Amino acid sequence: MQIILVSRHLKAARTITIMPRHVAAVLLAFLLLVLATSTLISWLSVHWRLPMVENLLLSLQQRESEKTQEYIANNLQMMATRLGQLQAHVIQLDGLGERVSTLAGVKREPLAASGRSAQGGPYVPAPMTAGELQREIERLASLVENRGSEFDMLESRLLEKRIKDRLLPTSLPVRSAELGSAFGVRNDPIAGLRAMHEGIDFNAEIGTPVLAAADGVVLSAVYHPEFGNVIDIDHGEGLLSRYAHLSRMDVKSGKLLKRGELIGAVGNTGRSTGPHLHFEVRQQGVAQNPALFLKKSQEFAQLKRR
């Protein structure tokens, strides 16, 4: 950039050339001047404690302090709210855990006794510090996580219990019947000699529906010279139920069954003196007393003994 100066005091026009470095030097000098002036004013205000500047600094400090206090108060409020939510959540989980553990048949660990001596006195609130709130939140969060793991275990046990309950022959195989011979030693009705009766007899009319006592798979559905038409149902883990002297068989080997599903009808086939259902429960081939399973059914308790 060139500047041409023309004046009557000058014999000839003067030309001044301004380079970029000249502009940079001027700007730098201006900034240094502003900085030096600002520093000087600040030093004078602090040294001589000028009222206007001092009030300005105090006002700025007060605003920053208020913002900091407000921020801390909001954080403490949020932490206190979170703490209350976690405490309520733990109480709910404890109550629900008791009910679920009862359903699952699992005994929970008793809460440890505090072991503290007798205490008392007036209630004087003591607000928690931020550090105490944070530690309590972390403790309760860990407790909730542990409760979650416990619920996973209880859910697994409850599912396992439900499956086992579905596979136990606890449902009555005949709904409209009277109890005949019980499980145990008796006089054989045909030979008249002392003999072991390995099941329970349900006396009912021919054609009365016979139902599966539990979920399972039909192991066999055949004619036997002593049991007549007989159906064996496998319930898993070596547990089997047997339905003998049937007038008809409505299922075949390999069929999947649900509890209460129709499998046949009461009859008088095989070695029998009259229409009835002979019902057995066997574990690993050993005869068990069916009453030990059927007693879980209220209908079994209401049956009349002949």
C-alpha positions in Angstrom: 0.0 0.0 0.0 1.3 3.5 -0.9 0.2 6.8 0.5 0.9 10.1 -1.4 1.2 13.2 0.7 0.6 16.5 -1.0 1.1 19.8 0.8 1.9 23.4 0.0 4.6 23.2 2.6 6.3 20.5 0.6 8.1 21.3 -2.6 7.2 17.9 -4.0 4.7 15.1 -3.2 5.9 12.5 -0.8 5.1 8.8 -1.2 4.9 6.5 1.9 4.9 2.8 1.3 3.2 0.6 4.1 4.2 -3.0 4.1 2.3 -5.8 5.8 4.9 -6.0 8.5 4.3 -2.4 9.4 0.5 -3.2 9.9 1.4 -6.2 12.1 3.7 -4.2 14.2 1.1 -1.5 14.8 -1.5 -4.1 15.8 0.9 -5.8 18.1 1.8 -2.5 19.7 -1.9 -1.7 20.2 -2.6 -5.1 21.9 0.4 -4.7 24.1 -0.9 -1.2 25.1 -4.4 -2.5 25.9 -2.9 -5.4 27.9 -0.6 -3.1 29.9 -3.4 -0.7 30.6 -5.7 -3.4 31.8 -3.0 -4.8 34.0 -2.2 -1.4 35.4 -5.9 -0.7 36.2 -6.3 -4.1 37.9 -3.2 -3.7 40.0 -4.2 -0.2 41.0 -7.7 -1.4 41.9 -6.4 -4.2 44.1 -3.6 -2.1 45.6 -5.7 1.0 46.3 -8.9 -1.0 46.8 -11.0 1.2 44.5 -14.7 0.8 45.6 -16.2 0.4 42.1 -13.7 -2.3 41.0 -13.9 -4.0 44.4 -17.7 -4.1 44.2 -17.5 -5.5 40.7 -15.1 -8.3 41.7 -17.3 -9.2 44.8 -20.4 -9.3 42.6 -18.7 -11.6 40.2 -17.5 -13.9 43.0 -20.9 -13.9 44.5 -22.5 -14.9 41.2 -20.0 -17.8 40.8 -20.6 -18.9 44.4 -24.4 -18.9 43.9 -24.1 -20.9 40.7 -21.8 -23.4 42.4 -24.1 -23.8 45.4 -27.1 -24.2 43.1 -25.3 -26.9 41.1 -24.3 -28.7 44.3 -27.8 -28.4 45.7 -29.4 -29.8 42.5 -26.9 -32.7 42.5 -27.6 -33.5 46.1 -31.4 -33.4 45.5 -30.9 -35.8 42.5 -28.8 -38.1 44.6 -31.3 -38.1 47.5 -34.1 -38.9 45.0 -32.1 -41.7 43.5 -31.4 -43.0 47.0 -35.1 -43.0 47.9 -35.9 -44.9 44.7 -33.3 -47.5 45.4 -34.5 -48.0 49.0 -38.1 -48.4 47.8 -36.9 -50.8 45.1 -35.0 -52.9 47.6 -38.1 -53.1 49.9 -40.2 -54.2 47.0 -37.7 -56.8 45.9 -37.4 -58.2 49.4 -41.2 -58.6 49.7 -41.4 -60.2 46.2 -38.5 -62.4 46.9 -40.2 -63.8 50.0 -43.3 -64.7 48.0 -41.3 -66.2 45.0 -39.0 -68.2 47.3 -42.1 -69.7 49.0 -43.6 -70.7 45.7 -40.2 -72.1 44.6 -39.8 -74.0 47.9 -36.4 -72.2 48.5 -35.5 -71.1 52.0 -33.9 -67.7 51.9 -31.0 -66.6 54.1 -32.3 -64.8 57.2 -31.2 -61.2 57.6 -28.2 -60.8 59.8 -29.0 -59.4 63.2 -27.6 -55.9 63.8 -26.3 -56.9 67.2 -26.7 -53.3 68.5 -27.6 -52.5 72.1 -30.9 -50.7 73.0 -31.1 -47.2 71.8 -33.4 -44.2 71.9 -33.8 -40.4 72.1 -35.3 -37.6 70.1 -35.2 -37.6 66.3 -32.8 -34.9 65.0 -32.3 -35.0 61.2 -28.7 -35.3 60.1 -28.4 -34.5 56.3 -26.0 -36.7 54.5 -23.0 -35.3 52.7 -22.4 -35.8 49.0 -19.8 -38.5 49.8 -22.2 -40.3 52.1 -25.0 -40.2 49.6 -22.8 -41.6 46.9 -21.6 -44.5 49.1 -25.1 -45.3 50.1 -26.3 -45.2 46.5 -23.5 -47.6 45.5 -24.3 -49.9 48.4 -28.0 -50.1 47.4 -27.2 -50.5 43.7 -25.0 -53.4 44.6 -27.8 -54.8 46.8 -30.3 -54.5 43.9 -27.9 -56.3 41.6 -27.5 -59.1 44.1 -31.3 -59.3 44.4 -31.5 -59.6 40.6 -29.1 -62.5 40.7 -31.2 -64.1 43.4 -34.3 -63.7 41.3 -32.7 -65.4 38.4 -32.0 -68.4 40.6 -35.5 -68.4 42.1 -37.0 -68.2 38.6 -34.9 -71.2 37.6 -36.0 -73.1 40.7 -39.6 -72.2 40.2 -39.6 -73.3 36.6 -37.9 -76.5 37.6 -40.6 -77.0 40.4 -43.4 -76.4 37.9 -42.0 -78.9 35.5 -41.6 -81.5 38.2 -45.1 -80.9 39.4 -46.4 -81.4 35.9 -44.6 -84.7 35.7 -45.7 -86.0 39.1 -48.8 -88.2 38.9 -50.9 -86.2 41.4 -54.1 -85.9 39.4 -57.0 -88.4 39.9 -57.1 -90.9 37.0 -60.9 -91.4 37.5 -63.0 -88.5 38.6 -66.3 -90.4 39.4 -65.3 -93.4 41.4 -65.1 -94.9 44.8 -61.8 -96.2 46.5 -61.4 -99.9 46.4 -58.4 -101.9 47.6 -55.6 -99.8 48.9 -51.9 -100.2 48.4 -50.3 -102.9 50.6 -50.8 -106.5 51.7 -54.3 -108.0 51.3 -56.1 -111.3 50.6 -56.1 -112.0 46.9 -59.7 -111.6 45.7 -59.4 -114.7 43.4 -56.8 -117.0 45.1 -57.9 -116.0 48.7 -54.2 -116.0 49.8 -52.1 -113.3 51.3 -50.6 -111.1 48.6 -49.1 -107.7 47.9 -51.4 -105.2 46.1 -49.1 -102.8 44.3 -51.6 -100.1 43.5 -54.9 -98.5 44.3 -58.3 -99.6 42.9 -60.9 -97.1 41.7 -64.3 -98.7 41.5 -66.5 -97.2 38.7 -68.8 -98.3 35.9 -67.5 -99.7 32.7 -66.8 -96.9 30.2 -66.0 -94.3 32.8 -63.2 -92.1 31.4 -59.6 -92.7 32.5 -57.3 -89.7 32.5 -53.5 -89.3 32.6 -52.4 -88.4 36.1 -49.5 -86.2 34.8 -47.7 -85.2 31.7 -45.7 -87.9 30.1 -45.1 -90.3 27.1 -47.1 -93.5 26.5 -44.5 -96.2 27.1 -46.9 -99.1 26.1 -50.5 -99.7 25.5 -51.0 -103.5 25.3 -53.0 -106.5 26.5 -51.6 -108.3 29.5 -53.0 -111.7 30.8 -53.3 -110.4 34.4 -53.7 -106.6 33.9 -55.9 -106.9 30.8 -55.8 -103.8 28.7 -53.0 -101.8 30.4 -51.3 -98.5 29.6 -47.9 -97.5 31.0 -47.0 -93.8 31.0 -43.4 -92.6 31.4 -43.0 -89.4 33.4 -39.2 -89.2 33.3 -36.4 -89.9 35.8 -37.7 -93.5 36.2 -41.2 -92.5 37.3 -44.0 -94.5 35.7 -47.8 -94.7 36.1 -49.9 -97.7 35.2 -53.6 -98.0 34.3 -55.0 -101.6 34.2 -58.2 -103.6 33.4 -59.3 -101.0 30.8 -62.3 -101.7 28.6 -60.6 -99.7 25.8 -57.3 -97.9 25.1 -57.4 -94.5 23.3 -53.7 -94.0 23.0 -50.7 -95.7 21.4 -47.1 -96.1 22.3 -45.1 -92.9 21.9 -47.9 -90.4 22.3 -47.2 -87.3 24.2 -49.8 -86.7 26.9 -50.9 -83.7 29.1 -52.2 -84.0 32.6 -55.9 -84.9 32.5 -55.9 -86.1 28.9 -58.2 -89.0 28.1 -56.3 -92.3 27.6 -59.1 -95.0 27.9 -62.0 -96.2 29.9 -62.7 -98.3 33.0 -63.2 -102.0 32.3 -63.1 -105.5 33.6 -60.4 -107.1 31.5 -57.6 -109.5 32.7 -57.5 -110.9 36.1 -60.4 -109.0 37.7 -63.6 -109.6 39.6 -65.5 -106.6 38.5 -65.2 -103.2 36.7 -62.5 -101.0 38.2 -59.3 -99.2 37.4 -56.1 -100.6 38.9 -53.7 -97.6 39.3 -50.0 -98.0 40.0 -47.0 -95.6 40.4 -43.5 -97.1 40.0 -40.1 -95.5 40.6 -37.2 -97.3 38.9 -39.4 -100.3 38.7 -40.3 -100.4 42.4 -44.0 -100.0 43.3 -44.8 -96.8 45.3 -48.0 -96.0 47.2 -50.0 -93.9 44.8 -51.7 -92.2 47.7 -48.5 -90.4 48.5 -48.8 -88.7 45.2 -52.6 -88.4 44.9 -53.0 -86.9 48.4 -51.9 -83.6 47.0 -55.2 -83.5 45.1 -58.2 -82.3 47.1 -60.5 -84.5 45.0 -58.6 -87.6 46.3 -59.4 -86.7 49.9 -63.1 -86.4 49.0 -63.4 -89.9 47.5 -65.5 -92.4 49.4 -64.0 -95.7 50.3 -66.2 -98.7 49.3 
